[in-house]
Amino acid sequence: MKFFQSRLGTWTGFAAAALVLFGLAPLLLSGFRLGLLAQFLCYAIVAVGIGLAWGRGGMLTLGQGVFFGMGAYLMAMHLKMADAEFRNGPGAVPDFMELAGIRELPAYWAPFSSPVFTIAMILLLPTAFAVLLGLAVFKRRVKGAYFAILSQALAGAFAILLIGQQSLGGFNGLSRFRYFFGYNLDDPVNQQMLYFIAAGILLVVLAVALQLRRSRYGELLVAVRDAEERVRFLGYDAANVKVVAYAVAALFASVAGAVFVPIVGIISPASIGIVPSIMFLLGVAIGGRATLLGPVIGALAVAWAQTALSEQFPSAWTYAQGLLFVLVIALLPGGIASVAAVTKRFQRKPVEAAA
């Protein structure tokens, strides 16, 4: 464990992860399974942000579906605009709007024909919203269960808002994308490219999270989690410390949502409401929220189990999911990532008893 905390160990870990993601996975998995893994990697990107905000900062974020949905819908709007312009020229109305009887392109859709504008909005809009929301909440010292309920209510309200917006697809959402920045999404080579993009972003997100954890800011974030009042007495603004972690988590979720859309081919309110937000959190809790890789492991494990078990036992998967959560919390409070530490602790007990 100490080896991986060193600089050499860190580089070794990232090299091993890159080998698995960029070498072994494309070699061993079929195109369909590789596409599923790309989808799971998007969930893992969200989980890294939750691990930073919740595991290190103590903020129980039950509303990450909001930021995931923002990034997803922003990217979906660009993809639909690109498809419409390819079919009927600049200023064309997307196909779902034609079916809904909308003959004129809404003004707020027009800028999303630009890839640069779209990427800028994916990076800036959810982050700015998280900063404003964080300042409004944390400056008033709202925390704990109250913050969790507030964030969950925000996710539910956001999903309801999208259902009523016919210019965003309503309940059905946006789907049937053909091109991704000029690349045909039906081409298997381009589908594999999307997997590589998701894998690369996950490694970058992990590197950013690791740097934040090891920095003085990371130490301050843990101090705010454990003794917020003492941090204030030392002259630090605990609210600003929380806002940074919350905004970073929102940025990660937005980027994950933007990559998720071309991989899966659809985004709807059902994918970003309360239930998906809880699923994001469930993976982090099962994997181990206090560690760097725990949220990634948990997100991948939950997503894989949901897919595998739902194929074999469609009606029993929900019960299996609940049982998995209860067992991990009861037997491994630190998550799957704490298995090695728990095993070592049990191995020491017989030795101490013999001594």
C-alpha positions as CSV (number, residue, x, y, z in Angstrom):
1,M,0.0,0.0,0.0
2,K,2.8,2.4,0.9
3,F,4.4,1.7,-2.5
4,F,1.4,3.0,-4.4
5,Q,1.5,6.2,-2.3
6,S,4.9,7.0,-3.7
7,R,5.5,8.8,-6.9
8,L,6.8,5.6,-8.6
9,G,3.9,3.6,-7.3
10,T,1.5,6.2,-8.6
11,W,3.0,6.1,-12.1
12,T,3.0,2.3,-12.0
13,G,-0.7,2.2,-11.0
14,F,-1.7,4.6,-13.9
15,A,0.5,2.6,-16.3
16,A,-1.3,-0.6,-15.3
17,A,-4.7,1.0,-15.6
18,A,-3.8,2.3,-19.1
19,L,-2.6,-1.1,-20.1
20,V,-5.9,-2.7,-19.0
21,L,-8.1,0.0,-20.5
22,F,-6.3,0.6,-23.8
23,G,-4.7,-2.8,-24.4
24,L,-6.4,-5.7,-22.8
25,A,-10.1,-4.6,-22.8
26,P,-10.3,-3.9,-26.6
27,L,-8.4,-7.1,-27.2
28,L,-10.6,-9.4,-25.1
29,L,-14.1,-7.8,-25.3
30,S,-16.5,-7.8,-28.2
31,G,-17.8,-4.6,-29.6
32,F,-21.0,-4.8,-27.7
33,R,-19.2,-5.5,-24.3
34,L,-16.7,-2.8,-25.0
35,G,-19.6,-0.4,-25.5
36,L,-21.1,-1.4,-22.2
37,L,-17.7,-0.9,-20.5
38,A,-17.5,2.6,-22.0
39,Q,-20.9,3.3,-20.5
40,F,-19.7,2.0,-17.1
41,L,-16.6,4.2,-17.3
42,C,-18.9,7.2,-17.6
43,Y,-20.5,6.2,-14.3
44,A,-17.0,5.8,-12.8
45,I,-16.1,9.4,-13.8
46,V,-19.2,10.6,-11.9
47,A,-18.2,8.4,-8.9
48,V,-14.7,10.0,-8.7
49,G,-16.3,13.4,-8.2
50,I,-18.7,12.0,-5.6
51,G,-15.8,10.4,-3.8
52,L,-14.0,13.7,-3.6
53,A,-17.1,15.6,-2.4
54,W,-18.5,13.0,-0.1
55,G,-15.6,10.8,0.9
56,R,-13.1,13.7,1.5
57,G,-15.5,16.6,2.1
58,G,-18.4,14.9,3.9
59,M,-21.0,16.3,1.4
60,L,-23.7,13.7,0.7
61,T,-24.4,14.6,-2.9
62,L,-27.7,12.9,-3.8
63,G,-28.2,15.1,-6.9
64,Q,-25.3,14.4,-9.2
65,G,-27.8,13.4,-11.8
66,V,-28.5,17.1,-12.3
67,F,-24.9,17.9,-13.5
68,F,-24.7,14.6,-15.4
69,G,-27.9,15.5,-17.2
70,M,-26.7,19.0,-18.0
71,G,-23.6,17.8,-19.7
72,A,-25.6,15.0,-21.5
73,Y,-28.4,17.3,-22.8
74,L,-25.9,20.0,-23.9
75,M,-24.0,17.4,-25.9
76,A,-27.2,15.9,-27.2
77,M,-28.4,19.3,-28.5
78,H,-25.2,19.7,-30.5
79,L,-25.5,16.2,-31.9
80,K,-29.1,16.8,-33.0
81,M,-28.1,20.1,-34.5
82,A,-25.3,18.4,-36.4
83,D,-27.6,15.7,-37.7
84,A,-30.2,18.3,-38.8
85,E,-27.7,20.5,-40.6
86,F,-26.2,17.4,-42.3
87,R,-29.7,16.5,-43.5
88,N,-31.3,19.9,-44.4
89,G,-28.5,22.5,-44.1
90,P,-27.8,25.3,-41.6
91,G,-30.6,26.3,-39.3
92,A,-32.6,23.1,-39.9
93,V,-35.0,21.9,-37.2
94,P,-34.1,18.5,-35.6
95,D,-36.3,15.6,-36.6
96,F,-38.1,15.3,-33.2
97,M,-39.1,18.9,-33.3
98,E,-40.7,18.4,-36.7
99,L,-42.7,15.4,-35.3
100,A,-43.8,17.6,-32.4
101,G,-45.0,20.3,-34.7
102,I,-42.2,22.8,-33.9
103,R,-41.3,24.5,-37.2
104,E,-38.9,27.2,-36.0
105,L,-35.6,26.4,-34.2
106,P,-35.7,27.8,-30.6
107,A,-33.2,30.6,-30.1
108,Y,-31.3,28.9,-27.4
109,W,-30.6,25.9,-29.7
110,A,-28.9,27.9,-32.4
111,P,-25.4,28.4,-30.6
112,F,-25.1,24.6,-30.1
113,S,-24.4,24.1,-33.8
114,S,-20.8,25.2,-32.8
115,P,-18.7,22.4,-31.3
116,V,-16.5,25.0,-29.5
117,F,-19.5,26.6,-27.9
118,T,-20.9,23.2,-26.9
119,I,-17.7,22.1,-25.2
120,A,-17.4,25.4,-23.4
121,M,-20.9,25.1,-22.1
122,I,-20.4,21.5,-21.0
123,L,-17.4,22.7,-18.9
124,L,-18.6,26.0,-17.7
125,L,-22.4,25.9,-17.2
126,P,-22.7,23.0,-14.7
127,T,-19.6,24.2,-12.9
128,A,-21.0,27.7,-12.5
129,F,-24.4,26.4,-11.4
130,A,-22.6,24.3,-8.8
131,V,-20.6,27.3,-7.5
132,L,-23.7,29.5,-7.2
133,L,-25.7,26.7,-5.5
134,G,-22.8,25.8,-3.2
135,L,-22.3,29.4,-2.2
136,A,-26.1,29.8,-1.5
137,V,-26.1,26.6,0.6
138,F,-22.8,26.4,2.3
139,K,-22.6,30.0,3.3
140,R,-25.8,29.4,5.3
141,R,-24.1,26.4,6.9
142,V,-26.6,23.9,5.4
143,K,-25.0,20.4,5.7
144,G,-25.6,16.8,6.6
145,A,-29.0,15.4,5.9
146,Y,-30.5,18.8,5.0
147,F,-28.0,19.2,2.2
148,A,-28.6,15.6,1.0
149,I,-32.4,16.2,0.9
150,L,-31.9,19.5,-0.9
151,S,-29.7,18.0,-3.6
152,Q,-32.1,15.0,-4.1
153,A,-35.0,17.4,-4.4
154,L,-33.1,19.3,-7.0
155,A,-32.5,16.2,-9.1
156,G,-36.3,15.4,-9.0
157,A,-37.2,18.9,-9.9
158,F,-34.8,19.0,-12.8
159,A,-36.2,15.7,-14.2
160,I,-39.7,17.0,-13.9
161,L,-38.7,20.3,-15.6
162,L,-37.2,18.4,-18.6
163,I,-40.4,16.2,-19.0
164,G,-42.4,19.4,-19.6
165,Q,-40.0,20.8,-22.3
166,Q,-41.1,19.6,-25.7
167,S,-38.2,21.5,-27.3
168,L,-35.9,19.1,-25.4
169,G,-37.8,15.9,-26.3
170,G,-40.1,15.9,-23.2
171,F,-40.4,12.5,-21.5
172,N,-38.7,10.6,-24.4
173,G,-35.6,12.8,-24.3
174,L,-33.2,13.1,-27.2
175,S,-32.0,10.1,-29.2
176,R,-31.0,8.7,-32.7
177,F,-27.7,10.5,-33.1
178,R,-25.8,9.9,-36.3
179,Y,-22.6,12.0,-36.0
180,F,-20.2,12.9,-33.3
181,F,-18.1,15.9,-34.4
182,G,-18.2,14.7,-38.0
183,Y,-17.6,11.0,-37.2
184,N,-20.3,8.4,-38.1
185,L,-21.6,6.8,-34.9
186,D,-22.6,3.7,-36.7
187,D,-19.0,2.9,-37.6
188,P,-17.5,0.3,-35.2
189,V,-14.1,2.1,-35.4
190,N,-15.7,5.3,-34.2
191,Q,-17.6,3.4,-31.4
192,Q,-14.2,2.1,-30.2
193,M,-12.9,5.7,-30.4
194,L,-15.6,6.7,-28.0
195,Y,-14.5,4.0,-25.6
196,F,-10.9,5.3,-25.7
197,I,-12.2,8.8,-25.1
198,A,-14.1,7.6,-22.0
199,A,-11.1,5.7,-20.7
200,G,-8.7,8.6,-21.3
201,I,-11.0,11.0,-19.5
202,L,-11.3,8.6,-16.5
203,L,-7.6,8.5,-16.1
204,V,-7.3,12.3,-16.3
205,V,-10.1,12.7,-13.8
206,L,-8.3,10.2,-11.4
207,A,-5.1,12.2,-11.8
208,V,-6.8,15.5,-11.0
209,A,-8.5,13.9,-8.0
210,L,-5.3,12.4,-6.8
211,Q,-3.5,15.7,-7.0
212,L,-6.3,17.4,-5.1
213,R,-6.2,14.8,-2.4
214,R,-2.5,15.1,-1.9
215,S,-2.4,18.9,-2.0
216,R,-2.8,21.3,1.0
217,Y,-6.3,21.9,-0.3
218,G,-7.1,18.1,0.1
219,E,-5.9,18.3,3.7
220,L,-8.0,21.3,4.4
221,L,-11.0,19.6,2.8
222,V,-10.6,16.6,5.2
223,A,-10.2,19.1,8.1
224,V,-13.5,20.8,7.1
225,R,-15.2,17.4,7.0
226,D,-13.9,16.3,10.5
227,A,-13.9,19.6,12.4
228,E,-15.6,22.4,10.4
229,E,-15.9,24.8,13.4
230,R,-12.2,24.5,14.2
231,V,-11.3,25.3,10.6
232,R,-13.4,28.5,10.9
233,F,-11.6,29.4,14.1
234,L,-8.3,29.1,12.3
235,G,-9.4,31.8,9.8
236,Y,-10.4,29.6,6.8
237,D,-13.7,29.9,5.0
238,A,-15.1,26.4,5.2
239,A,-17.9,27.2,2.8
240,N,-15.4,28.1,0.0
241,V,-13.5,24.9,0.6
242,K,-16.7,22.9,0.2
243,V,-17.8,24.9,-2.9
244,V,-14.5,24.0,-4.7
245,A,-15.0,20.2,-4.1
246,Y,-18.7,20.5,-5.1
247,A,-17.9,22.3,-8.3
248,V,-15.2,19.8,-9.3
249,A,-17.6,17.0,-8.7
250,A,-20.2,18.8,-10.9
251,L,-17.6,19.3,-13.6
252,F,-16.7,15.6,-13.6
253,A,-20.4,14.6,-13.8
254,S,-21.0,17.0,-16.7
255,V,-18.1,15.7,-18.7
256,A,-19.3,12.1,-18.0
257,G,-22.8,12.9,-19.2
258,A,-21.4,14.5,-22.4
259,V,-19.4,11.4,-23.2
260,F,-22.3,9.1,-22.2
261,V,-24.7,10.5,-24.9
262,P,-22.8,9.4,-28.1
263,I,-21.9,6.1,-26.5
264,V,-25.4,5.1,-25.5
265,G,-27.3,7.1,-28.1
266,I,-30.1,8.5,-25.9
267,I,-30.6,10.7,-22.9
268,S,-33.9,11.2,-21.2
269,P,-35.2,12.5,-17.8
270,A,-35.4,8.9,-16.6
271,S,-31.5,8.8,-16.8
272,I,-30.9,11.8,-14.6
273,G,-33.5,11.9,-11.9
274,I,-33.5,10.8,-8.3
275,V,-33.0,7.1,-9.0
276,P,-29.9,7.5,-11.2
277,S,-28.5,9.9,-8.6
278,I,-28.9,7.4,-5.9
279,M,-27.3,4.7,-8.1
280,F,-24.2,6.9,-8.5
281,L,-24.0,7.2,-4.8
282,L,-24.6,3.5,-4.2
283,G,-21.6,2.6,-6.3
284,V,-19.4,5.0,-4.3
285,A,-20.6,3.6,-1.0
286,I,-20.0,0.0,-2.1
287,G,-16.6,0.7,-3.5
288,G,-15.3,2.8,-0.7
289,R,-15.9,6.6,-0.6
290,A,-12.7,7.4,1.3
291,T,-10.3,6.0,-1.2
292,L,-9.3,7.1,-4.7
293,L,-10.1,3.9,-6.6
294,G,-12.9,2.7,-4.4
295,P,-15.6,4.8,-6.2
296,V,-14.4,3.6,-9.5
297,I,-14.4,0.0,-8.4
298,G,-17.9,0.3,-6.9
299,A,-19.3,2.1,-9.9
300,L,-18.0,-0.5,-12.3
301,A,-19.1,-3.4,-10.0
302,V,-22.6,-2.1,-9.6
303,A,-23.1,-1.3,-13.2
304,W,-21.8,-4.7,-14.3
305,A,-23.9,-6.5,-11.7
306,Q,-27.0,-4.6,-12.8
307,T,-26.4,-5.5,-16.4
308,A,-25.4,-9.2,-15.8
309,L,-28.0,-10.0,-13.2
310,S,-30.9,-8.1,-14.9
311,E,-30.3,-10.2,-18.0
312,Q,-30.6,-13.4,-16.0
313,F,-33.0,-12.4,-13.2
314,P,-35.0,-9.3,-14.4
315,S,-37.4,-9.3,-11.5
316,A,-34.9,-10.1,-8.7
317,W,-32.1,-7.7,-9.5
318,T,-33.6,-4.9,-7.3
319,Y,-33.5,-7.2,-4.3
320,A,-30.0,-8.4,-5.1
321,Q,-28.9,-4.7,-5.3
322,G,-30.3,-3.9,-1.9
323,L,-28.8,-7.1,-0.4
324,L,-25.4,-6.2,-1.8
325,F,-25.6,-2.7,-0.3
326,V,-26.6,-4.1,3.1
327,L,-23.8,-6.7,3.1
328,V,-21.1,-4.2,2.2
329,I,-22.2,-1.6,4.7
330,A,-22.5,-4.3,7.5
331,L,-19.3,-6.3,6.7
332,L,-17.2,-3.7,5.0
333,P,-18.0,-0.2,6.1
334,G,-15.0,1.1,4.2
335,G,-16.3,-0.5,0.9
336,I,-14.7,-3.0,-1.4
337,A,-11.5,-1.0,-1.4
338,S,-11.0,-1.8,2.3
339,V,-10.9,-5.6,1.8
340,A,-7.1,-5.7,2.0
341,A,-7.0,-3.7,5.2
342,V,-9.7,-5.8,6.8
343,T,-7.9,-9.0,5.8
344,K,-4.6,-7.8,7.2
345,R,-6.4,-6.8,10.5
346,F,-7.8,-10.3,10.8
347,Q,-4.4,-11.9,10.1
348,R,-2.8,-9.8,12.9
349,K,-5.3,-10.9,15.6
350,P,-4.1,-14.6,15.9
351,V,-0.5,-13.3,16.0
352,E,-1.3,-10.8,18.8
353,A,-3.3,-13.5,20.7
354,A,-0.3,-15.9,20.5
355,A,2.1,-13.3,21.7
